Each structure stands twice: as structure tokens, then as C-alpha cells.
Amino acid sequence: MKKDLKAFTYGELKKEAEKLGLPPFRAEQIFIWLHRYGVTSFDEMTNISKDLRSVLSVRYYISSCVTEQKFVSKKDETVKYLFKLHDNEYVETVVMKYRYGYSVCVSSQVGCKMGCTFCASTLAGFKRNLTAGEIESQIHTAQSDLGIRISNIVLMGIGEPLDNFNSVVDFIYNVNSENGLNISMRNISLSTCGIVPKIKELMKLSLPITLSVSLHAPNDGVRGKIMPVNGKWGVDEILSVCREYSEKTGRRISFEYTLIKGVNDGEAYAEELSERLKNMLCHVNLIPVNDVRERKNVKTDKENIYKFSEILKSHGINATIRRTLGSDINASCGQLRRKRNEVGQ
Ligand code: SAH
């Protein structure tokens, strides 16, 4: 079976080149074509001989994403893509414009196994992991379609990044490479539902990326009801690995807290959360829950979100309320793939 040439890290590509009897500079040229220029065919590699291009095309393929649907928000210029992969699977990608530049939210898997009750990504089931090349292709296709350069990446689209650990880490190395997109690790955030052993593995790599943890509740009683993964690794375990992570890496952990009316938004929970996060290098991102047709979640009122945030702040916890972008185009993840699959059935 052909391998995705774009999924190799630079080190791996050099080894592949060696196997083919090629000098190291060839690996560098190929890496630049794939990662800096995002080419989708071997024929575009014009400084490489035709013969070598045909050798490569027998052994490898180059992953790519084809735009199936594109939505542009009239409110805030947010763009959402439904991308088709080579095996007719779909992923979603969102590009957001901020004052500092463009940020992209990429998917790491086709579907998700985690089963969070408020999330649309789980609804259409889990199909497969993306290769590192497929994760990166989302950025290449969006950049060339919009004629922009992306400066920030969030791994917050469909899927659980730490459930596809190796490909996600290779992707991070590749986009960070000077021969590739050259995006600083400080501009990359990885969001996880809290797979503790993988957080430990990530910690060992000491990458200066931002770790976001989807906490959504201060205790196991509430968290267990909305996040099945909590049955494996509870709040105590997650917070203790997060403390260790921030101490070891010196990086602030970002906790995601999606407020669902009557479920996790009571003032007592804000007090409890403050207690649990005491003296931790962290930040809490409060998110009004997005409407998902199949889910019966109700948004917490604006005043309550504000109150929740004030309670955290009164205890010295950094907290912000996330601005909702692209609300008119269903920009939150999982919703388009779900619709597309319904049509296809
Ligand atoms: N699996 C990873 C990343 C994907 S989800 C994780 O769990 O972190 C990205 C973020 O969006 C997570 O914090 C997730 O809990 C949140 N999210 C999912 N569905 C949502 C919804 N309907 N409204 C608000 N936030 C949601």
C-alpha cells in the first residue's frame, strides 16, 4: 500500500530518501515542496527529475483535502470548510480572523470515540485517524483558497488529538519546521478531553505549545454525566497531571469550560472550581454551549456566565468568556460532517 509522503517528519523523510539511494538535499527539496508549498502532485516538484517523480509516485501518495462545502460568516468573516479526503470521508476546518492574524481550527480524526454528550463530533461515529499529512493539508487548502497565511493553529476540530498521538505530534513538528509553514509552537494549542497517560507522554516531549483541557465540571459527579472519558481518568487525576505539566513546562494550562444551563453552571460549581484550581498556573476559558440539533443543551444566560467568571476572578483565577465566532454558519465542530453523512445514507 502506498504511504502518505506528507506524513513523514523531516528526519523520517531523510531516511526514506536514503533507502531510495537519494542524497539528503533531495529530502530537503521534497520536504519544502510538500510542507512549505503544499503541492498536491509530484509533477509540481519541478526541481526533481521526471524519473524520480515517477519512482516516488509508485511508492507514495500526497494527502490532500478537497473542498466539498464552504461557508463564510456574514457576521465576522469566519470561514468553515467541509473537506473531502481520498477515501470519501469528511472533516471540518474553520478559519477565524483575529487582530493578530488568522487562526485555523483543524480536525485530527474522522469522527470521535469520546462520546461527550454536548458535542456533535461523536454523533456520526468514529471512522479513522488522520495522517499527519491530512491534518496539515487542511491548512494548505484553506490558505490557498483564501490567499492568506495562517499564523495560529488550534487542534480543536473533530476528534481527540491525544487519541491520535503520533500523527498529531508529527504534524506539530512539520508545521513548526523552517522548511515548512514555520509556525511557532507558541502559536499552537492542543485541546484534549483529558487522556492522562498521553498528557504525560506529551509532557516528556517538552513542546512549548499550549495545552487546553476540556474540563467542563469541577467534580466527577457532574463531569461523569457529560463526559464518559471521566470514568477512566477523573478530575483529581487530570488536575494533578495538569499541575505537573505546568510546573515542568512553565506553560499555563488553559481549561475549557462549556456552560450548559442547569448542568454545570451553578455558582457553587464556580466556587468549587476556584478551590480546585488554586495556585495553579492556568486560565479558564468559559464557552457558551453551542446549539447542536440532536443535543438538548440549553445555553447559560449571559448574566450567569458573567457571574461565573466573576466568582473565578474573585479567587484570583484567570478567566475569560470566549467570543462566539461563526455562529451563523454552524462553525462549531462536527455539525457539517453529521449533516453530510445523513444526506449520504
Ligand atoms: N477532543 C478534544 C478537542 C475537540 S473539541 C477535546 O475534547 O478537547 C474542542 C472543544 O469544543 C472542547 O473543549 C469541547 O468540549 C468543546 N465543545 C464540543 N461541543 C461543544 C458545544 N456544542 N458547545 C460548546 N463547546 C463544545
Residues whose N, C-alpha, C, O or C-beta is under 5 A from the ligand:
A	BS01	SAH	F118 C119 A120 L155 M156 G157 G159 E160 P161 S191 T192 C193 S214 E256 T258 P288 V289 N290 V292
